[in-house]
C-alpha cells in the first residue's frame, strides 16, 4: 500500500471579519507552522490577511 500523502486540506479565514473564504492544500512537512496569505475577502470587499484555521 502506498503511504498517505503529506498534503492536507486547510481553510483560510479573514483576520478582519473572521469569515472562512478559501480552502486550499498545504504540505505539512514543508510548512509545519500556520500560514498567512493576502487574499481578497468578498465580505470586506478588499484584500486582507487570511490565516489558516483548524
mmCIF file of the N, C-alpha and C atoms, coordinates in Angstrom:
data_MODEL
# 
_entry.id   MODEL 
# 
loop_
_atom_site.group_PDB 
_atom_site.id 
_atom_site.type_symbol 
_atom_site.label_atom_id 
_atom_site.label_alt_id 
_atom_site.label_comp_id 
_atom_site.label_asym_id 
_atom_site.label_entity_id 
_atom_site.label_seq_id 
_atom_site.pdbx_PDB_ins_code 
_atom_site.Cartn_x 
_atom_site.Cartn_y 
_atom_site.Cartn_z 
_atom_site.occupancy 
_atom_site.B_iso_or_equiv 
_atom_site.pdbx_formal_charge 
_atom_site.auth_seq_id 
_atom_site.auth_comp_id 
_atom_site.auth_asym_id 
_atom_site.auth_atom_id 
_atom_site.pdbx_PDB_model_num 
ATOM 1   N N  . UNK A 1 1  ? 0.835   -1.176 0.000  1.00 0.00 ? 1  UNK A N  1 
ATOM 2   C CA . UNK A 1 1  ? 0.000   0.000  0.000  1.00 0.00 ? 1  UNK A CA 1 
ATOM 3   C C  . UNK A 1 1  ? 0.883   1.244  0.000  1.00 0.00 ? 1  UNK A C  1 
ATOM 4   N N  . UNK A 1 2  ? 0.415   2.243  -0.670 1.00 0.00 ? 2  UNK A N  1 
ATOM 5   C CA . UNK A 1 2  ? 1.153   3.498  -0.735 1.00 0.00 ? 2  UNK A CA 1 
ATOM 6   C C  . UNK A 1 2  ? 0.947   4.289  0.555  1.00 0.00 ? 2  UNK A C  1 
ATOM 7   N N  . UNK A 1 3  ? 1.941   5.088  0.889  1.00 0.00 ? 3  UNK A N  1 
ATOM 8   C CA . UNK A 1 3  ? 1.838   5.922  2.084  1.00 0.00 ? 3  UNK A CA 1 
ATOM 9   C C  . UNK A 1 3  ? 0.864   7.062  1.830  1.00 0.00 ? 3  UNK A C  1 
ATOM 10  N N  . UNK A 1 4  ? 0.239   7.522  2.889  1.00 0.00 ? 4  UNK A N  1 
ATOM 11  C CA . UNK A 1 4  ? -0.685  8.646  2.779  1.00 0.00 ? 4  UNK A CA 1 
ATOM 12  C C  . UNK A 1 4  ? 0.115   9.905  2.459  1.00 0.00 ? 4  UNK A C  1 
ATOM 13  N N  . UNK A 1 5  ? -0.433  10.778 1.627  1.00 0.00 ? 5  UNK A N  1 
ATOM 14  C CA . UNK A 1 5  ? 0.264   11.976 1.192  1.00 0.00 ? 5  UNK A CA 1 
ATOM 15  C C  . UNK A 1 5  ? 0.519   12.955 2.324  1.00 0.00 ? 5  UNK A C  1 
ATOM 16  N N  . UNK A 1 6  ? 1.446   13.875 2.088  1.00 0.00 ? 6  UNK A N  1 
ATOM 17  C CA . UNK A 1 6  ? 1.816   14.863 3.095  1.00 0.00 ? 6  UNK A CA 1 
ATOM 18  C C  . UNK A 1 6  ? 0.984   16.130 2.980  1.00 0.00 ? 6  UNK A C  1 
ATOM 19  N N  . UNK A 1 7  ? 0.077   16.187 1.996  1.00 0.00 ? 7  UNK A N  1 
ATOM 20  C CA . UNK A 1 7  ? -0.692  17.406 1.784  1.00 0.00 ? 7  UNK A CA 1 
ATOM 21  C C  . UNK A 1 7  ? -2.044  17.303 2.482  1.00 0.00 ? 7  UNK A C  1 
ATOM 22  N N  . UNK A 1 8  ? -2.367  18.340 3.261  1.00 0.00 ? 8  UNK A N  1 
ATOM 23  C CA . UNK A 1 8  ? -3.632  18.399 3.989  1.00 0.00 ? 8  UNK A CA 1 
ATOM 24  C C  . UNK A 1 8  ? -4.479  19.548 3.466  1.00 0.00 ? 8  UNK A C  1 
ATOM 25  N N  . UNK A 1 9  ? -5.788  19.383 3.509  1.00 0.00 ? 9  UNK A N  1 
ATOM 26  C CA . UNK A 1 9  ? -6.704  20.458 3.141  1.00 0.00 ? 9  UNK A CA 1 
ATOM 27  C C  . UNK A 1 9  ? -6.843  21.398 4.330  1.00 0.00 ? 9  UNK A C  1 
ATOM 28  N N  . UNK A 1 10 ? -6.671  22.700 4.085  1.00 0.00 ? 10 UNK A N  1 
ATOM 29  C CA . UNK A 1 10 ? -6.797  23.702 5.139  1.00 0.00 ? 10 UNK A CA 1 
ATOM 30  C C  . UNK A 1 10 ? -7.816  24.747 4.716  1.00 0.00 ? 10 UNK A C  1 
ATOM 31  N N  . UNK A 1 11 ? -8.311  25.499 5.680  1.00 0.00 ? 11 UNK A N  1 
ATOM 32  C CA . UNK A 1 11 ? -9.256  26.581 5.436  1.00 0.00 ? 11 UNK A CA 1 
ATOM 33  C C  . UNK A 1 11 ? -8.593  27.886 5.840  1.00 0.00 ? 11 UNK A C  1 
ATOM 34  N N  . UNK A 1 12 ? -8.778  28.922 5.019  1.00 0.00 ? 12 UNK A N  1 
ATOM 35  C CA . UNK A 1 12 ? -8.231  30.241 5.315  1.00 0.00 ? 12 UNK A CA 1 
ATOM 36  C C  . UNK A 1 12 ? -9.368  31.165 5.737  1.00 0.00 ? 12 UNK A C  1 
ATOM 37  N N  . UNK A 1 13 ? -9.184  31.855 6.865  1.00 0.00 ? 13 UNK A N  1 
ATOM 38  C CA . UNK A 1 13 ? -10.199 32.759 7.391  1.00 0.00 ? 13 UNK A CA 1 
ATOM 39  C C  . UNK A 1 13 ? -9.668  34.184 7.388  1.00 0.00 ? 13 UNK A C  1 
ATOM 40  N N  . UNK A 1 14 ? -10.536 35.119 7.063  1.00 0.00 ? 14 UNK A N  1 
ATOM 41  C CA . UNK A 1 14 ? -10.189 36.542 7.058  1.00 0.00 ? 14 UNK A CA 1 
ATOM 42  C C  . UNK A 1 14 ? -9.888  36.989 8.485  1.00 0.00 ? 14 UNK A C  1 
ATOM 43  N N  . UNK A 1 15 ? -8.839  37.784 8.662  1.00 0.00 ? 15 UNK A N  1 
ATOM 44  C CA . UNK A 1 15 ? -8.478  38.241 10.000 1.00 0.00 ? 15 UNK A CA 1 
ATOM 45  C C  . UNK A 1 15 ? -9.353  39.395 10.463 1.00 0.00 ? 15 UNK A C  1 
ATOM 46  N N  . UNK A 1 16 ? -10.038 40.080 9.544  1.00 0.00 ? 16 UNK A N  1 
ATOM 47  C CA . UNK A 1 16 ? -10.878 41.215 9.930  1.00 0.00 ? 16 UNK A CA 1 
ATOM 48  C C  . UNK A 1 16 ? -12.311 40.805 10.242 1.00 0.00 ? 16 UNK A C  1 
ATOM 49  N N  . UNK A 1 17 ? -12.940 40.031 9.353  1.00 0.00 ? 17 UNK A N  1 
ATOM 50  C CA . UNK A 1 17 ? -14.348 39.667 9.554  1.00 0.00 ? 17 UNK A CA 1 
ATOM 51  C C  . UNK A 1 17 ? -14.527 38.227 10.010 1.00 0.00 ? 17 UNK A C  1 
ATOM 52  N N  . UNK A 1 18 ? -13.457 37.452 10.064 1.00 0.00 ? 18 UNK A N  1 
ATOM 53  C CA . UNK A 1 18 ? -13.447 36.059 10.541 1.00 0.00 ? 18 UNK A CA 1 
ATOM 54  C C  . UNK A 1 18 ? -14.232 35.087 9.664  1.00 0.00 ? 18 UNK A C  1 
ATOM 55  N N  . UNK A 1 19 ? -14.625 35.488 8.464  1.00 0.00 ? 19 UNK A N  1 
ATOM 56  C CA . UNK A 1 19 ? -15.306 34.569 7.550  1.00 0.00 ? 19 UNK A CA 1 
ATOM 57  C C  . UNK A 1 19 ? -14.293 33.635 6.913  1.00 0.00 ? 19 UNK A C  1 
ATOM 58  N N  . UNK A 1 20 ? -14.691 32.386 6.747  1.00 0.00 ? 20 UNK A N  1 
ATOM 59  C CA . UNK A 1 20 ? -13.820 31.379 6.128  1.00 0.00 ? 20 UNK A CA 1 
ATOM 60  C C  . UNK A 1 20 ? -14.103 31.375 4.634  1.00 0.00 ? 20 UNK A C  1 
ATOM 61  N N  . UNK A 1 21 ? -13.201 31.980 3.864  1.00 0.00 ? 21 UNK A N  1 
ATOM 62  C CA . UNK A 1 21 ? -13.452 32.232 2.452  1.00 0.00 ? 21 UNK A CA 1 
ATOM 63  C C  . UNK A 1 21 ? -12.782 31.249 1.508  1.00 0.00 ? 21 UNK A C  1 
ATOM 64  N N  . UNK A 1 22 ? -11.665 30.663 1.893  1.00 0.00 ? 22 UNK A N  1 
ATOM 65  C CA . UNK A 1 22 ? -10.877 29.869 0.958  1.00 0.00 ? 22 UNK A CA 1 
ATOM 66  C C  . UNK A 1 22 ? -10.509 28.518 1.547  1.00 0.00 ? 22 UNK A C  1 
ATOM 67  N N  . UNK A 1 23 ? -10.499 27.499 0.686  1.00 0.00 ? 23 UNK A N  1 
ATOM 68  C CA . UNK A 1 23 ? -9.973  26.176 1.010  1.00 0.00 ? 23 UNK A CA 1 
ATOM 69  C C  . UNK A 1 23 ? -8.793  25.926 0.086  1.00 0.00 ? 23 UNK A C  1 
ATOM 70  N N  . UNK A 1 24 ? -7.716  25.371 0.627  1.00 0.00 ? 24 UNK A N  1 
ATOM 71  C CA . UNK A 1 24 ? -6.535  25.090 -0.171 1.00 0.00 ? 24 UNK A CA 1 
ATOM 72  C C  . UNK A 1 24 ? -5.805  23.897 0.439  1.00 0.00 ? 24 UNK A C  1 
ATOM 73  N N  . UNK A 1 25 ? -4.723  23.492 -0.182 1.00 0.00 ? 25 UNK A N  1 
ATOM 74  C CA . UNK A 1 25 ? -3.923  22.381 0.308  1.00 0.00 ? 25 UNK A CA 1 
ATOM 75  C C  . UNK A 1 25 ? -2.555  22.884 0.730  1.00 0.00 ? 25 UNK A C  1 
ATOM 76  N N  . UNK A 1 26 ? -1.995  22.249 1.754  1.00 0.00 ? 26 UNK A N  1 
ATOM 77  C CA . UNK A 1 26 ? -0.697  22.646 2.278  1.00 0.00 ? 26 UNK A CA 1 
ATOM 78  C C  . UNK A 1 26 ? 0.108   21.391 2.574  1.00 0.00 ? 26 UNK A C  1 
ATOM 79  N N  . UNK A 1 27 ? 1.401   21.429 2.239  1.00 0.00 ? 27 UNK A N  1 
ATOM 80  C CA . UNK A 1 27 ? 2.300   20.330 2.571  1.00 0.00 ? 27 UNK A CA 1 
ATOM 81  C C  . UNK A 1 27 ? 2.753   20.520 4.016  1.00 0.00 ? 27 UNK A C  1 
ATOM 82  N N  . UNK A 1 28 ? 2.315   19.625 4.902  1.00 0.00 ? 28 UNK A N  1 
ATOM 83  C CA . UNK A 1 28 ? 2.601   19.783 6.327  1.00 0.00 ? 28 UNK A CA 1 
ATOM 84  C C  . UNK A 1 28 ? 4.065   19.548 6.674  1.00 0.00 ? 28 UNK A C  1 
ATOM 85  N N  . UNK A 1 29 ? 4.816   18.884 5.794  1.00 0.00 ? 29 UNK A N  1 
ATOM 86  C CA . UNK A 1 29 ? 6.240   18.670 6.060  1.00 0.00 ? 29 UNK A CA 1 
ATOM 87  C C  . UNK A 1 29 ? 7.060   19.911 5.717  1.00 0.00 ? 29 UNK A C  1 
ATOM 88  N N  . UNK A 1 30 ? 6.700   20.615 4.649  1.00 0.00 ? 30 UNK A N  1 
ATOM 89  C CA . UNK A 1 30 ? 7.436   21.817 4.252  1.00 0.00 ? 30 UNK A CA 1 
ATOM 90  C C  . UNK A 1 30 ? 7.020   23.037 5.067  1.00 0.00 ? 30 UNK A C  1 
ATOM 91  N N  . UNK A 1 31 ? 5.755   23.110 5.469  1.00 0.00 ? 31 UNK A N  1 
ATOM 92  C CA . UNK A 1 31 ? 5.216   24.262 6.199  1.00 0.00 ? 31 UNK A CA 1 
ATOM 93  C C  . UNK A 1 31 ? 4.507   23.783 7.461  1.00 0.00 ? 31 UNK A C  1 
ATOM 94  N N  . UNK A 1 32 ? 5.243   23.448 8.514  1.00 0.00 ? 32 UNK A N  1 
ATOM 95  C CA . UNK A 1 32 ? 4.572   22.949 9.720  1.00 0.00 ? 32 UNK A CA 1 
ATOM 96  C C  . UNK A 1 32 ? 3.823   24.034 10.488 1.00 0.00 ? 32 UNK A C  1 
ATOM 97  N N  . UNK A 1 33 ? 4.219   25.306 10.312 1.00 0.00 ? 33 UNK A N  1 
ATOM 98  C CA . UNK A 1 33 ? 3.546   26.401 11.008 1.00 0.00 ? 33 UNK A CA 1 
ATOM 99  C C  . UNK A 1 33 ? 2.286   26.813 10.249 1.00 0.00 ? 33 UNK A C  1 
ATOM 100 N N  . UNK A 1 34 ? 1.449   27.594 10.917 1.00 0.00 ? 34 UNK A N  1 
ATOM 101 C CA . UNK A 1 34 ? 0.240   28.096 10.259 1.00 0.00 ? 34 UNK A CA 1 
ATOM 102 C C  . UNK A 1 34 ? 0.628   29.188 9.263  1.00 0.00 ? 34 UNK A C  1 
ATOM 103 N N  . UNK A 1 35 ? -0.017  29.167 8.107  1.00 0.00 ? 35 UNK A N  1 
ATOM 104 C CA . UNK A 1 35 ? 0.332   30.126 7.066  1.00 0.00 ? 35 UNK A CA 1 
ATOM 105 C C  . UNK A 1 35 ? -0.617  31.317 7.112  1.00 0.00 ? 35 UNK A C  1 
ATOM 106 N N  . UNK A 1 36 ? -0.151  32.437 6.568  1.00 0.00 ? 36 UNK A N  1 
ATOM 107 C CA . UNK A 1 36 ? -0.958  33.649 6.447  1.00 0.00 ? 36 UNK A CA 1 
ATOM 108 C C  . UNK A 1 36 ? -0.719  34.206 5.050  1.00 0.00 ? 36 UNK A C  1 
ATOM 109 N N  . UNK A 1 37 ? -1.796  34.378 4.289  1.00 0.00 ? 37 UNK A N  1 
ATOM 110 C CA . UNK A 1 37 ? -1.713  34.868 2.923  1.00 0.00 ? 37 UNK A CA 1 
ATOM 111 C C  . UNK A 1 37 ? -2.587  36.096 2.754  1.00 0.00 ? 37 UNK A C  1 
ATOM 112 N N  . UNK A 1 38 ? -2.216  36.957 1.822  1.00 0.00 ? 38 UNK A N  1 
ATOM 113 C CA . UNK A 1 38 ? -3.049  38.098 1.471  1.00 0.00 ? 38 UNK A CA 1 
ATOM 114 C C  . UNK A 1 38 ? -3.986  37.670 0.350  1.00 0.00 ? 38 UNK A C  1 
ATOM 115 N N  . UNK A 1 39 ? -5.293  37.652 0.652  1.00 0.00 ? 39 UNK A N  1 
ATOM 116 C CA . UNK A 1 39 ? -6.301  37.211 -0.312 1.00 0.00 ? 39 UNK A CA 1 
ATOM 117 C C  . UNK A 1 39 ? -7.438  38.225 -0.316 1.00 0.00 ? 39 UNK A C  1 
ATOM 118 N N  . UNK A 1 40 ? -8.261  38.168 -1.366 1.00 0.00 ? 40 UNK A N  1 
ATOM 119 C CA . UNK A 1 40 ? -9.419  39.050 -1.461 1.00 0.00 ? 40 UNK A CA 1 
ATOM 120 C C  . UNK A 1 40 ? -10.567 38.494 -0.623 1.00 0.00 ? 40 UNK A C  1 
ATOM 121 N N  . UNK A 1 41 ? -11.143 39.327 0.213  1.00 0.00 ? 41 UNK A N  1 
ATOM 122 C CA . UNK A 1 41 ? -12.297 38.936 1.023  1.00 0.00 ? 41 UNK A CA 1 
ATOM 123 C C  . UNK A 1 41 ? -13.548 39.556 0.399  1.00 0.00 ? 41 UNK A C  1 
ATOM 124 N N  . UNK A 1 42 ? -14.489 38.735 -0.103 1.00 0.00 ? 42 UNK A N  1 
ATOM 125 C CA . UNK A 1 42 ? -15.697 39.294 -0.715 1.00 0.00 ? 42 UNK A CA 1 
ATOM 126 C C  . UNK A 1 42 ? -16.628 39.965 0.288  1.00 0.00 ? 42 UNK A C  1 
ATOM 127 N N  . UNK A 1 43 ? -16.509 39.643 1.564  1.00 0.00 ? 43 UNK A N  1 
ATOM 128 C CA . UNK A 1 43 ? -17.367 40.267 2.573  1.00 0.00 ? 43 UNK A CA 1 
ATOM 129 C C  . UNK A 1 43 ? -16.848 41.653 2.952  1.00 0.00 ? 43 UNK A C  1 
ATOM 130 N N  . UNK A 1 44 ? -15.525 41.788 3.065  1.00 0.00 ? 44 UNK A N  1 
ATOM 131 C CA . UNK A 1 44 ? -14.911 43.091 3.359  1.00 0.00 ? 44 UNK A CA 1 
ATOM 132 C C  . UNK A 1 44 ? -14.738 43.928 2.096  1.00 0.00 ? 44 UNK A C  1 
ATOM 133 N N  . UNK A 1 45 ? -14.782 43.271 0.940  1.00 0.00 ? 45 UNK A N  1 
ATOM 134 C CA . UNK A 1 45 ? -14.599 43.903 -0.375 1.00 0.00 ? 45 UNK A CA 1 
ATOM 135 C C  . UNK A 1 45 ? -13.231 44.562 -0.509 1.00 0.00 ? 45 UNK A C  1 
ATOM 136 N N  . UNK A 1 46 ? -12.194 43.870 0.011  1.00 0.00 ? 46 UNK A N  1 
ATOM 137 C CA . UNK A 1 46 ? -10.819 44.347 -0.130 1.00 0.00 ? 46 UNK A CA 1 
ATOM 138 C C  . UNK A 1 46 ? -9.868  43.194 0.163  1.00 0.00 ? 46 UNK A C  1 
ATOM 139 N N  . UNK A 1 47 ? -8.597  43.398 -0.149 1.00 0.00 ? 47 UNK A N  1 
ATOM 140 C CA . UNK A 1 47 ? -7.579  42.402 0.163  1.00 0.00 ? 47 UNK A CA 1 
ATOM 141 C C  . UNK A 1 47 ? -7.238  42.492 1.654  1.00 0.00 ? 47 UNK A C  1 
ATOM 142 N N  . UNK A 1 48 ? -7.269  41.352 2.324  1.00 0.00 ? 48 UNK A N  1 
ATOM 143 C CA . UNK A 1 48 ? -6.938  41.278 3.742  1.00 0.00 ? 48 UNK A CA 1 
ATOM 144 C C  . UNK A 1 48 ? -6.058  40.056 3.976  1.00 0.00 ? 48 UNK A C  1 
ATOM 145 N N  . UNK A 1 49 ? -5.491  39.986 5.153  1.00 0.00 ? 49 UNK A N  1 
ATOM 146 C CA . UNK A 1 49 ? -4.706  38.812 5.532  1.00 0.00 ? 49 UNK A CA 1 
ATOM 147 C C  . UNK A 1 49 ? -5.664  37.685 5.897  1.00 0.00 ? 49 UNK A C  1 
ATOM 148 N N  . UNK A 1 50 ? -5.369  36.496 5.405  1.00 0.00 ? 50 UNK A N  1 
ATOM 149 C CA . UNK A 1 50 ? -6.150  35.300 5.719  1.00 0.00 ? 50 UNK A CA 1 
ATOM 150 C C  . UNK A 1 50 ? -5.227  34.310 6.414  1.00 0.00 ? 50 UNK A C  1 
ATOM 151 N N  . UNK A 1 51 ? -5.653  33.822 7.586  1.00 0.00 ? 51 UNK A N  1 
ATOM 152 C CA . UNK A 1 51 ? -4.846  32.873 8.355  1.00 0.00 ? 51 UNK A CA 1 
ATOM 153 C C  . UNK A 1 51 ? -5.454  31.487 8.288  1.00 0.00 ? 51 UNK A C  1 
ATOM 154 N N  . UNK A 1 52 ? -4.596  30.509 8.435  1.00 0.00 ? 52 UNK A N  1 
ATOM 155 C CA . UNK A 1 52 ? -5.028  29.111 8.444  1.00 0.00 ? 52 UNK A CA 1 
ATOM 156 C C  . UNK A 1 52 ? -5.819  28.823 9.720  1.00 0.00 ? 52 UNK A C  1 
ATOM 157 N N  . UNK A 1 53 ? -6.950  28.121 9.553  1.00 0.00 ? 53 UNK A N  1 
ATOM 158 C CA . UNK A 1 53 ? -7.767  27.731 10.698 1.00 0.00 ? 53 UNK A CA 1 
ATOM 159 C C  . UNK A 1 53 ? -7.782  26.220 10.815 1.00 0.00 ? 53 UNK A C  1 
ATOM 160 N N  . UNK A 1 54 ? -8.338  25.716 11.904 1.00 0.00 ? 54 UNK A N  1 
ATOM 161 C CA . UNK A 1 54 ? -8.431  24.266 12.095 1.00 0.00 ? 54 UNK A CA 1 
ATOM 162 C C  . UNK A 1 54 ? -9.517  23.685 11.227 1.00 0.00 ? 54 UNK A C  1 
# 
